[in-house]
Amino acid sequence: ARRAGNYIYTGKDGTEAFEGHLFRISRTGNPALPYQQEDLESGGIGPISQQAFIPLPTGEIIFFAKDANVYLIRGNVPIPIGRNIQRTILDDYDKSRFPYASMGICHERNLVGLALSQTSNTKHNRVFWYDYLNSVPGNPETEYWWITDHAINAWGIRVSSGQKQLVTGDYSGYYARQLSGENYAGSAFDKYRITPWHLIKDAFQAYEILGCLFTVDPSGSYNLNVQFRTDFDTSWSAVQTLDLASGAALGSFILGTDVLGGKEQKFGFIPFNGALAHRVQMRMQKTTADQPFAVVSYTYLVRKAYRSMQI
C-alpha cells in the first residue's frame, strides 16, 4: 500500500494472473463507517512489484505493470506513460524478474528511476529514468525517458545541506550517492560490516583480547580493514588489514573444506595486541568496494586479565 494525498492506494498483479487490481482507500467522515474502498477502473492492470509502486512528489502514484508499461494514477484512471520504453522492455528484459523491479526518485533532477534486469540477467543492470516534472502524460512525444547502466536494487533518500540526495544500493552491498550530475554515477559511500556487541563470557571479569581468527569464502576479495571498540560511545581503534588475496589452494589443508567436491575456505588471524575489555564490537571495511563481504565466521582469542590488589 502507498499513501498519496488523502488516499491510500493498494493493488496487486502477477506474471500468471489473468487480471490485476487497483484499489483506493479514503476516510468518509462517518464514525460508523470511517473508511471506504474504491475499485479503480484500471483495465485489469495493477502493480506487479511492491518496490516499483511509489508516490511522486506531485502527489500522484506511479507503478510498473506486467505489460511492461508504466502507469501514473491521476484522478480515477491509471494513465500509461511508458509506451516509449515498453517495446524495448518486452524484447530485451527478463519478464520473470518483473516482480522484483524497483523504483526510486532523484528529487534534485525531478526524475523517477525504474530498475530492471535484462534477459538472462539475475540482477538489475539497467535503469529507465522518467522526467515526471516536464513530461506530459498521455502523449508519447512528450513523455521523456532515457536509459543508464546502473545496478540498483534498493533506493533511499539522504538529506544533506537541504539537498535531497538519492542513495542506491545493489545486491553486492555497494552503495552510491546519486548527486544531481548528468550521468547519475554518484560516489561511493564507505561500506562497512559492523558486528553485534559481544560480551566476553563473565561480565565481572576483564579480558585481554589477543586477536581474532577469520574464516572467509574463496570468492571475491579477502582484503578487510578491521577496527574495534571495547565500550559504547567510544571511537573505533584501527587494527590492521586482513590480506588473503592469494586465495586458498585446493587440497592445501583439511580444515575449512565446505563439502565433498566444494571449494575450500581460508583462515586469517589479526592480533588485537591485548586490548583490555569486557565487551567488544568490530567494524570491517572492504578495500574493494564492489566486492561482497566474504567473512563466514570469526572467533576471538582472549585470556583473563589479572591485576594485583593492595590491601
Secondary structure, DSSP 8 states (H G I E B T S, - for coil): -EEETTEEEEEE--TT-S--EEEEEEE-S-TTS-EEEEE---SS---S-GGGEEE-TTS-EEEE-TTS-EEEEETTEEEE--HHHHHHHHHHB-GGGGGG-EEEEEGGGTEEEEEE-BTT-SS--EEEEEETTT--TT-GGG--EEEE-----EEEEEEETTEEEEEEE-TTS-EEEE-SSSS---EE---EEE---EE-S-TTS-EEEEEEEEEE-SSS---EEEEEESSTT---EEEEEE--TT---TTS-STTB-STTS-B-EEEEEEEEEEEESEEEEEEEESSTTS---EEEEEEEEEE-------
